Amino acid sequence: MDLSLGEAAKILDIPESEISRFIKDRRLPAIMINGRYRINRVDLLEWANHHNIPAKTLYSIPGEETFAGSLDSLLEGNIHYDIAGEDSKAVLTHICELLPLSNSQDRALALKVLLEQNKQMTVLNGIALPHARSPLIFGIEKPVLTLCFLKEMIPFKKSPGGELILSKVVFVLLSPTIRAHLLILSQIAQALHRPDFLKRLDRRSSAEEILLILRSFNPRP
């Protein structure tokens, strides 16, 4: 999730000493952990964009355009029903147990970050989904996307005015790059503008029906 000086330098294709200078002189966001700087990927991307410094490897990896654009292929086998929990923490804990990750350590890390970013999640018409500025970047080959129907509608977060915002459906997305995160969020947003897709979410349609309607949006040749 967070980068060392060397990793940040590799991404920007500059010497490591330049990264140290940017932290001291050009306000590159970084935190000190055990005497070493750590830099968040999103902070590095935003800083690099602001200073017109190329950072291609933060955006893409070979073949990304192919696997990031097909919601039906990403969701196949990753649609779950009756997720129990009386609050967002309990629900996200249950969801992380279902993520198709290789080991329990990755699931624990995903849960930790999800709980930290819960306040940044977007909730629209009872549907919770990741925020564009809060990607979960993991060392995985392809994105992991899950669609979860909750057993009951729960208070997921609070509005700026302190009102509870309820959710009944949750999307969770782990991505290998920030660009993949944004591409998939764009696809989800387009799908949520389709009344036929929203109707299936509202009806808690079967996984087969949901995948079928998603395939109809982008028919393959």
DAPECOR-V625937 format. One record per residue. N is the residue number from 1. RES is the residue in one small letter. NEAR is the number of other ideal C-beta (glycine too) atoms within 10 Angstrom. Layout:
BEGIN
N RES NEAR
N RES NEAR
END
This chain:
BEGIN
1 m 14
2 d 16
3 l 21
4 s 14
5 l 19
6 g 10
7 e 17
8 a 30
9 a 19
10 k 14
11 i 21
12 l 22
13 d 11
14 i 15
15 p 10
16 e 14
17 s 10
18 e 16
19 i 25
20 s 16
21 r 13
22 f 24
23 i 18
24 k 10
25 d 8
26 r 12
27 r 11
28 l 22
29 p 13
30 a 23
31 i 11
32 m 9
33 i 9
34 n 5
35 g 5
36 r 10
37 y 17
38 r 16
39 i 23
40 n 17
41 r 19
42 v 17
43 d 16
44 l 25
45 l 19
46 e 15
47 w 22
48 a 18
49 n 12
50 h 10
51 h 12
52 n 6
53 i 17
54 p 13
55 a 18
56 k 12
57 t 14
58 l 20
59 y 15
60 s 16
61 i 15
62 p 6
63 g 10
64 e 18
65 e 11
66 t 10
67 f 17
68 a 26
69 g 15
70 s 16
71 l 23
72 d 17
73 s 16
74 l 22
75 l 17
76 e 15
77 g 11
78 n 16
79 i 17
80 h 16
81 y 12
82 d 11
83 i 22
84 a 11
85 g 16
86 e 11
87 d 12
88 s 23
89 k 13
90 a 13
91 v 24
92 l 24
93 t 16
94 h 18
95 i 22
96 c 22
97 e 11
98 l 14
99 l 18
100 p 12
101 l 17
102 s 8
103 n 8
104 s 10
105 q 9
106 d 17
107 r 18
108 a 12
109 l 17
110 a 20
111 l 18
112 k 12
113 v 18
114 l 24
115 l 14
116 e 10
117 q 16
118 n 17
119 k 12
120 q 12
121 m 21
122 t 16
123 v 18
124 l 12
125 n 11
126 g 16
127 i 19
128 a 25
129 l 20
130 p 24
131 h 13
132 a 14
133 r 12
134 s 18
135 p 25
136 l 18
137 i 21
138 f 19
139 g 7
140 i 15
141 e 9
142 k 17
143 p 20
144 v 19
145 l 24
146 t 21
147 l 22
148 c 21
149 f 16
150 l 25
151 k 14
152 e 12
153 m 11
154 i 20
155 p 13
156 f 23
157 k 17
158 k 11
159 s 9
160 p 5
161 g 5
162 g 6
163 e 10
164 l 10
165 i 16
166 l 15
167 s 21
168 k 20
169 v 21
170 v 26
171 f 21
172 v 22
173 l 19
174 l 25
175 s 24
176 p 20
177 t 22
178 i 21
179 r 20
180 a 25
181 h 24
182 l 16
183 l 20
184 i 23
185 l 20
186 s 13
187 q 19
188 i 20
189 a 13
190 q 13
191 a 19
192 l 16
193 h 9
194 r 14
195 p 8
196 d 10
197 f 20
198 l 15
199 k 11
200 r 17
201 l 19
202 d 13
203 r 10
204 r 14
205 s 17
206 s 12
207 a 15
208 e 10
209 e 12
210 i 23
211 l 18
212 l 13
213 i 18
214 l 22
215 r 14
216 s 12
217 f 14
218 n 13
219 p 6
220 r 7
221 p 2
END
